[in-house]
Amino acid sequence: VLNLERFVGECTHGARFEERDNEVGYEVIWFHYDVNIVRRAVHLFRDPFDNIVSRFHHEVHMNERKSPHLHWKVNFGNNAKGFREWCRYGIF
C-alpha cells in the first residue's frame, strides 16, 4: 500500500520517446505531469492475461524497431505460436 505522496508521484509519472539527433533509435524522456491538471480519474480493471498479451505485442513492436531498450536473442512471431514460445522462453 502506498502513502498519498508516493501514490500521486506514481500516478503523475510518465515517459515519452523522442528521436535522437544524429543517432539511430529513440531516447526515453521521463517526467511528471503537473498534478493540478488532473480533474478526475478512471480506474480500469483488466484481466491479467490481457496485460501479458499486451506486453508481448509491445515487445514484438519494440524488437521490430530495433529498440536499444529491448533485444531478443530469439525472434518470436506476432501470432499465437510466437506468444506461446515467448511465454515458454520466460521473458517476463
N, C-alpha and C positions, 0 to 999 in steps of 0.2 A: 504494500500500500504506500502510495506517495503522499507526501505532505503537499499542501496547496502550492507552495513556491516551486517545488520540483515538478508538479503536475502542469502548472502554467508554462514552465520552461520547456517541458517536453511537447506540449500542445502547440507552442509557437515556434518550434524548431523546424527548419526546412532546408532543402537543398535545391540548387538549380545547376544545370550543366551548361557551360559556355565553351565554345570552340576556342582552342588555344591559338594564339598568334604565332605564326611561323612554326607550328608543330602539328603533328597528327594527333587526333583524338580530342577529348574534352577534359575540361577542368571542373572539379566539383567545388561549388561555392556554397559553404554552409552559412546560414543566417538565422535570425529570429525575427518573426513578424512582430509588428507593434501590437501589443495586447489590446490597445484601445480601439483597434479597428474591428474587433470581434463584437458582434451584436447578438448572435445566438449560435448554437452548435447542434449538430445532429450526430448521434452515436449510432454507428452501424454495427450490427452483429452479422458475422459471416460464418459460414460453415468452414471449419479449419481445413478441410480438404480443398476447398476453393482457394484458400490462401496458398497452399502448396502448389496447386496448378498455376496460379498467378506468378509465383516465384519462378517456376520452371519457364513459363513464357517470357518473363522479364530476362532471365539469364540466357535464354536462347537468343533473344534480340541483342543483348549486350555482347554475347560471343560473336554473333554475326557482324557486329560493328567493330570488332577487334578492340573492344574497350580495354584500357590499361588496368581497369579495376577487376576484370574477370578474364581468366584464361583457362579454358577446359583442356585437359590433356586428352580427353576423349570427346568427340563430337556426337551430340545426340540429335536425332531428327525431331522436328517440331510436329510430332504426331504422337499417338497413343503408345506406340512401341518405344519411341525415344523417351517419353515420360517414364515408362516402366524401367527402362535401362538407367535413366538418371536417378530414379529412386533407389534402385539396387546398388548403384555406384556409391551412394551415401554422400552426395554433395552437400545437402543441408543437414 
